[in-house]
């Protein structure tokens, strides 16, 4: 097992009816900014319910809507101005990963004077973390189980064709309300995206090479097995509480530092996926499904031991030789994605070979030339994956 | 899935050589009290190493040794006096569950004026939590993987024949250093105790009735499978780093709120075990092994569905009818305990039937008359378990 630190102070409040805890969780007498996205929080009545809870104590509440999927730097800067002008001292993100990620940027950009006028620099530090003194405290009401942003300190922000990571130990949500019922109104395609996003997050922290992280491996396998069990149900029966509750909890657990602690990680699929989304607008999760399967096919030898473990433990494949079981495990993963309506080829989205040079160029521009758990995914290997994904 | 809150802000610093992080983790210029137990921390040189790390910055350091296994109220009160007299503002617990549990009591008793002179009352609130304003911040250097106290906010304190729970949201360690190498010098029997303690903690949060906690179930099963895989190795090869690292991480994960979130729990075995330890001095873990097997035999019908799941998933028992598989799973658990040198009957410890009335009387005295996940373990059922355990 590798050495690690694990620290995650987010208070999770999980279950039906938990919105009523808001009045206890958000500081009294605060100037609150509610951040939200494209309007579904308004349409479904959720924003009204949130406002009603916040009104139970003395607070000033301002709303900032319109944070887009793949939250954009320029939009977020408008919110930063509101936080500064209105002396906001608590932010409540009501939304999915994009709104929460955007809120993390706002929270760290607004109060740190040294970045005023050059907030773009906050996006330069990546996984090293933003050097900053403080952030505006924030909580979340999760509407879309997918990214895990509700219980981690990372965010992905878009600026033109660039998708950049913003991290900071100051950026853990103070609390996150996870009420599966709030997610019942999501369109099927977004639920399927959430299942796949959670699946791939898990795979990227698990399917590398053996490293004696037995708890971590089995916990990751448990998430994958759960997703396989409840995937079709939660996509097709949105009001099935238990299926959705399991999706919500798995998506949070898949990216809160738990399953990555002490084991190697491979974020190749995410990095290539980010470039695809930035260039084509294709949903994040759809890029992941496409790239992950190609990744396994191209790096089958490097991931051999873990692919066999995945075949045995996640898919219960006990017959046949190792290569057959690996083939079957990859095929079953693809079938699972199909079963929830997720296509697995770039051509399914009418993206053709022209994209490859552009993605590879942007990977180079962003320094993504030695990806994977071994640092052996060069631009040439990424190119091969994209060719395999066509 | 049941509604739940999950909050755990302890910073875990895991791995070989992590003791050198102490100087970064303990506040500079602090008046530090080091708490420790019976002297093995001194004998092995660990205390010297801890002091050397703390001396890297300006700090005052005082030591308080002699906290016994099953930490006693009267001993802890001496430490409370030291904290008050010496204006201690950080406590560093160097030890296992007893030292850490004791430190939690000290941390909450010392600064809260309302309990001064009547500190015994702190032990009355049990799982409801001690109403208190503050606690002295503390960190831990773990020497014995077993209780999980290094990453939770509970403690068990002894006062004569009473074993009482002290809980408080103020009582999470600020940090815990988990270096598997520090545990290499433990005697075999204590390692075996740690394996069993971790196993039973997990079982008590898992083996109840199905409640659609799929992540929680699989994570619990992962801990159990890991313990079964590494148990004999880590007892017999104390310097096998990977086996020990897996024990250490599992023991922390087994009781930090993760696997209990949103599912029923059954602490019957612990409650009966506590009474046995208080009356006979038998090691906590040894009481657990004895009582747990009896618990399953007596409440086999109530736990039927989960016993079958346990048989299938943890022991891979796929042949035979349900009853046969339950029998096999119980037998295999007992064999596993034996394989690490853990006896499974009261008579193995020369405890005879005379103990039963005394345990039942103390259960009654402590209000333990409706134990289990269904509240159906009356004193009569507890008696039956003890008879089965003879």
Interface residues (C-beta under 8 A of the other chain):
Chain A: X1 X2 X3 X4 X5 X6 X7 X8 X9 X10 X11 X12 X13 X14 X15 X16 X17 X18 X212 X214 X215 X217 X218 X219 X221 X222 X223 X225 X226 X229 X230 X242 X245 X246 X249 X250 X253 X258 X261 X262
Chain B: X1 X2 X3 X4 X5 X6 X7 X8 X9 X10 X11 X12 X13 X14 X15 X16 X17 X18 X212 X214 X215 X217 X218 X219 X221 X222 X223 X225 X226 X229 X230 X242 X245 X246 X249 X250 X253 X258 X261 X262
